[in-house]
Amino acid sequence: MSEKSILIVEDDEAVRRSLSLYLKHQGYEVDNAEDGIAGLDMVKENAYQVVISDIMMPNLNGMQFLEALKDIRPETNVIMITGYADMQIAIEAMKKGAMDFITKPFRFDQVEQIIKGLVTQKAVKTEQPPEREVLSDRLERKVRDLSVMYSINEVLDSVEGIDDLFSNLTELACKIAEATSSAFYLYDRDEDVFYLKHFFSNNTDEERPVSFKLDQRIIEAMNMERMPLIYNRPEQLEFFVDIAPVNREVENVMVTPLYVRNENFGVLLVEDKRTEPDFTETDITFLNMLLKKASLVIENRALYETIYANLIDTLRSLVSTIEAKDKYTQRHSDQVTKVALLIAKEIKCSKEELEIIQFAGMLHDIGKIGISDAILQKKGRLTNEEFEKIKEHPVIGARILEPLGMLPHEKAIIRHHHERWDGKGYPDGLAGRDIPFLARIVSLADAYDAMTSDRVYRKGLSHELALQEIERNAGYQFDANLVKAFIGLAERTKNFPELLE
């Protein structure tokens, strides 16, 4: 029997095939069976180090298969797969001789970690089920393992920004390893220096230096192992005393590297296990899993931001193309966005709302890409028919941006920035508070810029006259409260037009 021999018994072909390919890639010898009956036939012919079996299967379910397997090969390590975390099923499986269980959906590296733990431990050569105390201890550890894995995914998947990621990373590392403190440092390859990004400690009076150089031998060990490294002897801990002097004796430090796209991105230092003399293999496993998850979050966020930035640049180029066709509307979107942001800040809009205006304001006229150049570039007033065509641009813009998965507030600005408070606007004739709030802000900013811009058939109004015109239309075209805030801002700011230069 090879220590690398594994049998997968699973009726779901996709799960069976993908898990088999993964384990083969890790160097294991893997056989497959589509149900319990086929699995028993293979067990009779071959001795496997580990058998992985689903519980819900046709013909012969996982529990029945487990009992029959233990009659034939009592020393086989069995891992059960269940579709939901039911402790009663787990207890029953372990009473019948299973060594562990995993719940769907599971990570392949999670399965591999369990296999490694089973093949390296001394085999229990007994046909009797484990004693109650041993079983209880194993279940307790399993529940904790599941809780830790859930926390890793839940906490890191829910982060809103990169700073939140590092904050959650250090706090979660302390919780998982039951450590005194932890710090995450970003690596500057050019300077060969690690810079502090976030520090968490159960001792509130402790601090950490903002930067340090790590011993080259430790960096080489990190690059070679790509796993958490434990330092627990006085001569090993000299590096830590030099970089982070503390008012207590440090007994052990775990150094966990974070690699993103195969490049050293930073390092997590976890200090002093509080509940045991030293960090354990379980700590190593979970902290390595934590850093791998963090790496995926960073990669996905970077990829998303790159794609998103490229997309926005493309859309802005389209807007610039539209505006370049008519010198009178050049820089219009930029000006409207500036005015809208000034109004939004005046009425204390949230940071999220400012970001929405920044994004949607620049793209509010993108629908004009679908309007004929003959209309956009016409020298003179538009006919009624031509104006009806122009009025289609909010709908066209919303349609262009629909596939991007924009936030509802962003889409509302694109579609509704030409609605009027009295309901006489377009495209939907919304009135009053039915008009989305941020769209009302952009509408006011759009009107101000249009009034103060020169046209071939008229000269733009002065700043003062434009304010008078806006004030006359408060409660008709515009939200009166927004007009009041805008007028107050403009009157307080003597050089208001210069802010838009």
WOQUI-V863551 format. One record per pair of residues at least 6 apart in sequence whose C-alpha atoms are under 7 Angstrom apart, sorted by the first residue. I is the first residue (numbers start at 0). J is the second residue. Records with the same first field share a line. If there is no record, write none. Layout:
I->J, J
This chain:
0->46, 47, 48
1->48
2->48, 118
3->27, 28, 48
4->27, 28, 29, 47, 48, 49
5->28, 29, 30, 47, 48, 49, 50
6->29, 30, 31, 47, 49, 50, 51
7->15, 30, 31, 32, 50, 51, 52
8->31, 32, 33, 34, 35, 38, 51, 52, 53
9->15, 32, 33, 34, 52, 53
10->33, 34, 56
18->107
19->29
23->29
32->38
34->56, 57, 59
35->59, 60, 61, 64
36->59
39->68
43->71
47->75
48->75, 76
49->75, 76, 77
50->76, 77, 78
51->77, 78, 79
52->61, 78, 79, 80
53->61, 79, 80, 81
54->60, 61, 62, 79, 80, 81
55->61
62->92
66->95
73->126
74->123, 124
76->97, 98, 117
77->97, 98, 99
78->97, 98, 99, 100
79->97, 99, 100, 101
80->100, 101, 102
81->101, 102, 103
82->102, 103
83->102, 103
84->102
89->100
94->128, 129
95->128
96->128
147->175
151->289
154->167
155->164, 293
158->164
165->183, 197
166->197
169->181, 182, 183, 198, 199
170->199
172->181, 286
173->179, 180, 181, 269
176->272, 282
177->272, 273, 274
178->269, 270, 271, 272, 273
179->200, 201, 270, 271, 272, 273
180->199, 200, 201, 269, 270
181->198, 199, 200, 267, 268, 269, 270
182->197, 198, 199, 267, 268, 269
183->195, 196, 197, 198, 266, 267, 268
184->193, 194, 195, 196, 265, 266, 267
185->193, 194, 195, 196, 264, 265, 266
186->192, 193, 194, 263, 264, 265
187->193
191->212
192->210, 211, 212
193->210, 211, 212
194->209, 210, 211
195->209, 210
207->243
208->243
211->242
214->238
221->256
225->256
226->255, 256, 287
227->253, 254, 255, 256, 283, 287
228->253, 254, 255
229->252, 253, 254
230->236, 251, 252, 253
231->250, 251, 252
249->271
250->271
251->270, 271, 277
252->268, 269, 270, 271
253->268, 269, 270
254->266, 267, 268, 269
255->266, 267, 268
256->265, 266, 267
257->263, 264, 265, 266, 290, 294
258->264, 294
259->294, 298
272->278
315->362
318->362, 365
321->367, 368
322->328, 329
323->329
324->376
325->376
327->452, 453, 454
332->360, 361
333->361
334->448, 499
335->360, 444, 445, 448
336->356, 357, 360, 361
337->499
338->444
339->440, 441, 444
340->353, 356
342->485
343->353
345->484
346->484
355->409
359->409, 412, 413
360->441
363->412, 413
364->396
365->396
366->392, 393, 395, 396
367->392
369->395
370->389
374->385
378->455
379->455, 456
380->456
390->425, 426
393->413, 414, 415
394->414
396->413
397->410, 413, 414
411->435, 438
412->437, 438
415->438
416->438, 439, 441, 442
417->424, 425, 442
418->424, 425, 426, 428, 429, 434
419->430, 475, 476, 477
420->430, 431, 474, 475, 476, 477, 478
421->430, 431, 475, 476
422->428, 429, 430
439->478
443->477
447->465
450->459, 460, 465
451->459, 460, 461, 462, 465
452->459
453->459
466->486
470->482
473->479, 482
489->495
